[in-house]
């Protein structure tokens, strides 16, 4: 058994025993001093001598009191130790589970046993363990996906360079264009990772008054070439002015990421619509696109880093699965929320910003 928790049990038992002993001492003093004097007065009133009275008191009261005190102390010690061990057992289990988690067993949990305070501690510990397990899962997925994203363009670059060295591929502009495309993909990925790292390390965003309507129109104008190239239609439904509080650069990036995501996953001939409106406490912006939609089981994960609904299609179109994670990070740093809905042939990504 762990000495630390045994110590807790022993201290609880000693404290309970000390209280019992104090009670017994007070009771004994009351019986011996006050009761003895009263007994002597009563016996003297009936003609008994002082010596006979004292002997009778010792034989009838003191001996019984001492025996009762010994039995009470033994029982109190046993009960106190049992209570102490019962309280210490769940603490010992929590300590053992904490050591297992520290050793890498992130699925370790503790049972809800003991008094209310102990079960509350167990609930808090289990919630912490679940959060750590989820973070560890995301960390492993992040590392694996980041390695995959880096490996693909690096492998392509390596293959092209080896082919050029061995004269398998001629040094023509097309070959250099392919190399440049892969290098640019690496640059985009590194910039996205920098953005995520900076967002993790940064404090609350510096918010200023912005016109969301103007920001939406500017983002839509920048996205027009991509929309035309993809054969899509793009509609905007925003009021003339829509004041809110936000980081202007962050807002522009969120709108760009959501628009590019919608364009990437909308089939040719489809439509993308951007809507924005004021609500009592905030401003709501939504980007809606037509298409096959997102499966219900994937919706809760679309804002996770590197998460892909359709890995092969996303990779072929150049996405790294970071844009939505960056959008979520920026919006939440500004005090807003993000969400996604999909069904009936359309997908809707939305976010809110604090109103002005």
RODO-2510 file (C-alpha; in nm, 4 decimals, decimal comma):
residues 356
     n   res          X          Y          Z
     1     x     0,0000     0,0000     0,0000
     2     x     0,1144     0,3521    -0,0652
     3     x     0,2508     0,5106     0,2514
     4     x     0,1179     0,8520     0,1642
     5     x    -0,2446     0,7413     0,1579
     6     x    -0,1946     0,5107     0,4541
     7     x    -0,0718     0,8231     0,6328
     8     x    -0,3960     0,9994     0,5461
     9     x    -0,5950     0,7062     0,6830
    10     x    -0,3829     0,7013     1,0002
    11     x    -0,4240     1,0757     1,0523
    12     x    -0,8005     1,0504     1,0087
    13     x    -0,8084     0,7607     1,2577
    14     x    -0,5876     0,9458     1,5075
    15     x    -0,7998     1,2588     1,4825
    16     x    -1,1187     1,0599     1,5447
    17     x    -0,9532     0,8703     1,8292
    18     x    -0,8297     1,1927     1,9876
    19     x    -1,1831     1,3322     1,9867
    20     x    -1,3112     1,0125     2,1502
    21     x    -1,0401     1,0237     2,4169
    22     x    -1,1179     1,3861     2,4988
    23     x    -1,4841     1,2961     2,5382
    24     x    -1,3925     1,0036     2,7641
    25     x    -1,1602     1,2179     2,9764
    26     x    -1,4266     1,4836     3,0265
    27     x    -1,6813     1,2162     3,1094
    28     x    -1,4406     1,0411     3,3483
    29     x    -1,3552     1,3630     3,5287
    30     x    -1,7235     1,4397     3,5660
    31     x    -1,8003     1,0959     3,7040
    32     x    -1,4946     1,0683     3,9311
    33     x    -1,4847     1,4220     4,0689
    34     x    -1,8452     1,5385     4,0701
    35     x    -2,0058     1,1959     4,0921
    36     x    -1,7630     1,0805     4,3633
    37     x    -1,8342     1,3812     4,5794
    38     x    -2,2099     1,3379     4,5400
    39     x    -2,1807     0,9654     4,6171
    40     x    -1,9780     1,0390     4,9340
    41     x    -2,2334     1,2948     5,0556
    42     x    -2,5192     1,0513     5,0021
    43     x    -2,3401     0,7666     5,1799
    44     x    -2,2387     0,9910     5,4704
    45     x    -2,6022     1,0950     5,5078
    46     x    -2,6824     0,7248     5,5605
    47     x    -2,4163     0,6844     5,8292
    48     x    -2,1307     0,5331     5,6240
    49     x    -1,7679     0,6251     5,7053
    50     x    -1,5477     0,8126     5,4567
    51     x    -1,3148     0,5130     5,4014
    52     x    -1,6055     0,2778     5,3395
    53     x    -1,7634     0,5285     5,1040
    54     x    -1,4441     0,5628     4,8971
    55     x    -1,4015     0,1852     4,8798
    56     x    -1,7594     0,1358     4,7660
    57     x    -1,7222     0,4076     4,4995
    58     x    -1,4022     0,2509     4,3615
    59     x    -1,5570    -0,0941     4,3539
    60     x    -1,8854     0,0100     4,1969
    61     x    -1,8037     0,3037     3,9675
    62     x    -1,4346     0,3569     3,8970
    63     x    -1,3621    -0,0018     3,7925
    64     x    -1,6607    -0,0059     3,5605
    65     x    -1,5623     0,3359     3,4218
    66     x    -1,2054     0,2220     3,3477
    67     x    -1,3238    -0,0972     3,1775
    68     x    -1,5793     0,0949     2,9721
    69     x    -1,3149     0,3510     2,8728
    70     x    -1,0768     0,0786     2,7540
    71     x    -1,3487    -0,0885     2,5474
    72     x    -1,4602     0,2475     2,4053
    73     x    -1,1046     0,3417     2,3055
    74     x    -1,0480     0,0072     2,1323
    75     x    -1,3785     0,0326     1,9447
    76     x    -1,3143     0,3965     1,8545
    77     x    -0,9687     0,3077     1,7190
    78     x    -1,1125     0,0230     1,5092
    79     x    -1,3991     0,2303     1,3709
    80     x    -1,1710     0,5290     1,3037
    81     x    -0,9184     0,3152     1,1163
    82     x    -1,1955     0,1562     0,9093
    83     x    -1,3367     0,4982     0,8200
    84     x    -0,9888     0,6317     0,7398
    85     x    -0,9096     0,3403     0,5100
    86     x    -1,2464     0,3752     0,3364
    87     x    -1,1718     0,7409     0,2657
    88     x    -0,8127     0,6683     0,1624
    89     x    -0,8977     0,3875    -0,0836
    90     x    -1,0495     0,6081    -0,3592
    91     x    -0,7644     0,8567    -0,3154
    92     x    -0,5205     0,5715    -0,3586
    93     x    -0,7036     0,4652    -0,6771
    94     x    -0,6924     0,8204    -0,8127
    95     x    -0,3196     0,8381    -0,7414
    96     x    -0,2611     0,5059    -0,9184
    97     x    -0,4661     0,6208    -1,2192
    98     x    -0,2692     0,9463    -1,2347
    99     x     0,0558     0,7484    -1,2468
   100     x    -0,0842     0,5292    -1,5259
   101     x    -0,1789     0,8373    -1,7288
   102     x     0,1680     0,9826    -1,6711
   103     x     0,3096     0,6554    -1,8062
   104     x     0,0996     0,6839    -2,1252
   105     x    -0,2197     0,4920    -2,0400
   106     x    -0,4594     0,7716    -2,1361
   107     x    -0,7659     0,5443    -2,1181
   108     x    -0,7267     0,5041    -1,7403
   109     x    -1,0317     0,6052    -1,5334
   110     x    -1,1326     0,5834    -1,1660
   111     x    -1,4637     0,4546    -1,0199
   112     x    -1,7078     0,6848    -0,8415
   113     x    -1,6921     0,5553    -0,4844
   114     x    -1,6867     0,7164    -0,1417
   115     x    -1,8405     1,0348    -0,0010
   116     x    -1,9742     1,3122    -0,2220
   117     x    -1,6482     1,5073    -0,2106
   118     x    -1,4498     1,2010    -0,3242
   119     x    -1,6920     1,1205    -0,6080
   120     x    -1,6734     1,4830    -0,7187
   121     x    -1,2937     1,4532    -0,7250
   122     x    -1,3261     1,1290    -0,9251
   123     x    -1,5583     1,3004    -1,1763
   124     x    -1,3129     1,5872    -1,2197
   125     x    -1,0252     1,3437    -1,2623
   126     x    -1,2137     1,1430    -1,5257
   127     x    -1,3038     1,4608    -1,7151
   128     x    -0,9390     1,5637    -1,7098
   129     x    -0,8336     1,2166    -1,8284
   130     x    -1,0826     1,2302    -2,1162
   131     x    -0,9530     1,5719    -2,2205
   132     x    -0,5923     1,4502    -2,2067
   133     x    -0,6835     1,1406    -2,4107
   134     x    -0,8575     1,3550    -2,6729
   135     x    -0,5625     1,5957    -2,6901
   136     x    -0,3206     1,3057    -2,7271
   137     x    -0,5307     1,1591    -3,0068
   138     x    -0,5375     1,4947    -3,1853
   139     x    -0,1629     1,5365    -3,1354
   140     x    -0,0890     1,1983    -3,2911
   141     x    -0,3245     1,2639    -3,5813
   142     x    -0,1714     1,6082    -3,6283
   143     x     0,1813     1,4673    -3,6452
   144     x     0,0802     1,1854    -3,8790
   145     x    -0,1142     1,4158    -4,1116
   146     x     0,1559     1,6837    -4,1098
   147     x     0,4132     1,4192    -4,1996
   148     x     0,1895     1,3000    -4,4833
   149     x     0,1388     1,6526    -4,6147
   150     x     0,5132     1,7133    -4,6135
   151     x     0,5985     1,3714    -4,7545
   152     x     0,3848     1,4005    -5,0690
   153     x     0,5393     1,7165    -5,2222
   154     x     0,8873     1,6237    -5,1016
   155     x     0,8566     1,2830    -5,2682
   156     x     0,7407     1,4496    -5,5895
   157     x     1,0285     1,6968    -5,5795
   158     x     1,2740     1,4162    -5,5108
   159     x     1,1370     1,2125    -5,8014
   160     x     1,1591     1,5045    -6,0437
   161     x     1,5135     1,5891    -5,9376
   162     x     1,6287     1,2277    -5,9718
   163     x     1,4638     1,2054    -6,3129
   164     x     1,6371     1,5260    -6,4217
   165     x     1,9705     1,3986    -6,2910
   166     x     1,9333     1,0668    -6,4744
   167     x     1,8089     1,2328    -6,7979
   168     x     1,4785     1,0505    -6,7664
   169     x     1,3014     1,3868    -6,7849
   170     x     1,4339     1,6698    -6,9967
   171     x     1,4986     2,0054    -6,8335
   172     x     1,1978     2,1765    -6,9866
   173     x     0,9737     2,4522    -6,8463
   174     x     0,6983     2,1990    -6,7708
   175     x     0,9278     2,0056    -6,5355
   176     x     1,0327     2,3227    -6,3561
   177     x     0,6677     2,4297    -6,3327
   178     x     0,5877     2,1024    -6,1565
   179     x     0,8773     2,1491    -5,9173
   180     x     0,7665     2,5067    -5,8475
   181     x     0,4092     2,3921    -5,7823
   182     x     0,5253     2,1381    -5,5236
   183     x     0,7562     2,3927    -5,3596
   184     x     0,4706     2,6433    -5,3391
   185     x     0,2560     2,3744    -5,1788
   186     x     0,5203     2,3298    -4,9101
   187     x     0,5343     2,7058    -4,8570
   188     x     0,1560     2,7254    -4,8163
   189     x     0,1621     2,4407    -4,5688
   190     x     0,4416     2,5981    -4,3637
   191     x     0,2562     2,9302    -4,3548
   192     x    -0,0614     2,7579    -4,2377
   193     x     0,1306     2,5786    -3,9637
   194     x     0,2864     2,9105    -3,8601
   195     x    -0,0603     3,0641    -3,8388
   196     x    -0,1831     2,7823    -3,6162
   197     x     0,1243     2,8052    -3,3921
   198     x     0,0947     3,1820    -3,3612
   199     x    -0,2744     3,1498    -3,2750
   200     x    -0,1991     2,8932    -3,0038
   201     x     0,0648     3,1175    -2,8474
   202     x    -0,1177     3,4482    -2,8873
   203     x    -0,3529     3,5985    -2,6321
   204     x    -0,6949     3,7486    -2,7028
   205     x    -0,7200     3,9217    -3,0394
   206     x    -0,7096     4,3011    -3,0581
   207     x    -1,0622     4,3860    -3,1727
   208     x    -1,1613     4,7029    -3,3552
   209     x    -1,4799     4,8305    -3,5143
   210     x    -1,5253     4,6794    -3,8624
   211     x    -1,7907     4,6765    -4,1328
   212     x    -1,8549     4,3077    -4,1942
   213     x    -2,0576     4,3823    -4,5060
   214     x    -1,7621     4,5612    -4,6661
   215     x    -1,5276     4,2777    -4,5643
   216     x    -1,7609     4,0193    -4,7219
   217     x    -1,7822     4,2136    -5,0485
   218     x    -1,4028     4,2475    -5,0614
   219     x    -1,3529     3,8751    -4,9991
   220     x    -1,6080     3,7845    -5,2659
   221     x    -1,4347     4,0090    -5,5190
   222     x    -1,1005     3,8387    -5,4502
   223     x    -1,2642     3,4972    -5,4900
   224     x    -1,4290     3,5759    -5,8243
   225     x    -1,1439     3,4396    -6,0436
   226     x    -1,1535     3,1041    -5,8597
   227     x    -1,5317     3,0943    -5,8901
   228     x    -1,5205     3,1555    -6,2655
   229     x    -1,2430     2,9001    -6,3141
   230     x    -1,4490     2,6376    -6,1287
   231     x    -1,7630     2,7122    -6,3327
   232     x    -1,9704     2,8211    -6,0348
   233     x    -2,2122     3,1024    -5,9552
   234     x    -2,1555     3,3258    -5,6530
   235     x    -2,4280     3,5258    -5,4767
   236     x    -2,3985     3,7770    -5,1932
   237     x    -2,6767     3,8628    -4,9486
   238     x    -2,5543     4,1275    -4,7039
   239     x    -2,6939     4,4620    -4,5903
   240     x    -2,5339     4,7919    -4,6911
   241     x    -2,3508     4,8107    -4,3576
   242     x    -2,2983     4,5607    -4,0785
   243     x    -2,0937     4,6909    -3,7831
   244     x    -1,9156     4,4436    -3,5553
   245     x    -1,6003     4,3948    -3,3475
   246     x    -1,3211     4,1892    -3,5046
   247     x    -0,9591     4,1718    -3,6123
   248     x    -0,9742     4,2962    -3,9759
   249     x    -0,6910     4,0755    -4,1025
   250     x    -0,8284     3,7734    -3,9207
   251     x    -1,1787     3,8364    -4,0572
   252     x    -1,0415     3,8565    -4,4115
   253     x    -0,8600     3,5265    -4,3652
   254     x    -1,1684     3,3530    -4,2224
   255     x    -1,3815     3,4677    -4,5171
   256     x    -1,1113     3,3626    -4,7640
   257     x    -1,0742     3,0188    -4,6048
   258     x    -1,4491     2,9536    -4,6019
   259     x    -1,4926     3,0727    -4,9600
   260     x    -1,2020     2,8637    -5,0885
   261     x    -1,3360     2,5623    -4,9015
   262     x    -1,6801     2,6098    -5,0569
   263     x    -1,5338     2,6560    -5,4060
   264     x    -1,3152     2,3457    -5,3705
   265     x    -1,6089     2,1184    -5,2832
   266     x    -1,8815     2,2576    -5,5077
   267     x    -1,9293     2,0609    -5,8317
   268     x    -1,9117     2,2512    -6,1623
   269     x    -2,2394     2,4296    -6,2276
   270     x    -2,3102     2,4646    -5,8559
   271     x    -2,3608     2,7785    -5,6484
   272     x    -2,1932     2,9482    -5,3549
   273     x    -2,3850     3,2015    -5,1458
   274     x    -2,2527     3,4333    -4,8742
   275     x    -2,5027     3,5754    -4,6255
   276     x    -2,4549     3,8086    -4,3300
   277     x    -2,7038     3,9566    -4,0860
   278     x    -2,7182     4,1375    -3,7541
   279     x    -2,8628     3,9710    -3,4430
   280     x    -2,9331     4,1208    -3,0983
   281     x    -2,5890     4,0392    -2,9548
   282     x    -2,3727     3,9484    -3,2514
   283     x    -2,3311     3,9303    -3,6281
   284     x    -2,3871     3,6046    -3,8164
   285     x    -2,1998     3,5239    -4,1387
   286     x    -2,2685     3,2084    -4,3407
   287     x    -2,1156     3,0557    -4,6537
   288     x    -2,3455     2,8070    -4,8273
   289     x    -2,2520     2,5829    -5,1186
   290     x    -2,4390     2,3209    -5,3185
   291     x    -2,3030     1,9696    -5,3512
   292     x    -2,3125     1,6214    -5,2019
   293     x    -2,2735     1,7500    -4,8455
   294     x    -2,0835     1,6209    -4,5433
   295     x    -2,1766     1,2936    -4,3685
   296     x    -2,3311     1,3422    -4,0251
   297     x    -2,0509     1,1494    -3,8516
   298     x    -1,7904     1,3866    -3,9987
   299     x    -1,9607     1,7157    -3,9133
   300     x    -1,8349     1,7365    -3,5501
   301     x    -1,4742     1,7014    -3,6722
   302     x    -1,4543     1,9337    -3,9744
   303     x    -1,2825     2,2100    -3,7738
   304     x    -1,0104     1,9784    -3,6408
   305     x    -0,6605     2,0238    -3,7760
   306     x    -0,5884     1,8117    -4,0853
   307     x    -0,9289     1,6459    -4,0691
   308     x    -1,0599     1,5429    -4,4097
   309     x    -1,4025     1,4180    -4,5049
   310     x    -1,2754     1,2778    -4,8344
   311     x    -0,9001     1,2420    -4,8136
   312     x    -0,8298     1,1534    -5,1733
   313     x    -1,0382     1,4357    -5,3185
   314     x    -0,9017     1,6924    -5,0752
   315     x    -0,5414     1,5971    -5,1480
   316     x    -0,5947     1,6077    -5,5228
   317     x    -0,7328     1,9596    -5,4989
   318     x    -0,4463     2,0901    -5,2906
   319     x    -0,6155     2,1202    -4,9498
   320     x    -0,4218     2,0368    -4,6355
   321     x    -0,7154     2,0268    -4,3939
   322     x    -0,5939     2,3333    -4,2007
   323     x    -0,8081     2,6186    -4,3371
   324     x    -1,1150     2,5458    -4,1263
   325     x    -0,9022     2,4937    -3,8133
   326     x    -0,7438     2,8358    -3,8705
   327     x    -1,0876     2,9930    -3,9212
   328     x    -1,2126     2,8415    -3,5952
   329     x    -0,9054     2,9616    -3,4085
   330     x    -0,9401     3,3197    -3,5358
   331     x    -1,3146     3,3424    -3,4687
   332     x    -1,2932     3,2032    -3,1159
   333     x    -1,0017     3,4355    -3,0347
   334     x    -1,2348     3,7228    -3,1265
   335     x    -1,5077     3,5947    -2,8942
   336     x    -1,7247     3,4340    -3,1627
   337     x    -1,8365     3,0822    -3,2502
   338     x    -1,8226     2,8612    -3,5591
   339     x    -2,0387     2,5774    -3,6868
   340     x    -2,1274     2,3639    -3,9842
   341     x    -2,4504     2,2109    -4,1136
   342     x    -2,5034     1,9841    -4,4109
   343     x    -2,7958     1,8101    -4,5755
   344     x    -3,0413     1,8172    -4,8643
   345     x    -2,7723     1,8895    -5,1233
   346     x    -2,6075     2,1866    -4,9519
   347     x    -2,3502     2,2644    -4,6849
   348     x    -2,3476     2,5708    -4,4621
   349     x    -2,0490     2,6988    -4,2659
   350     x    -2,1178     2,9875    -4,0297
   351     x    -1,9467     3,2042    -3,7717
   352     x    -2,0422     3,4859    -3,5377
   353     x    -1,8659     3,8028    -3,4253
   354     x    -1,9414     4,0289    -3,1276
   355     x    -2,1786     4,3103    -3,2182
   356     x    -2,0835     4,6712    -3,1839
***
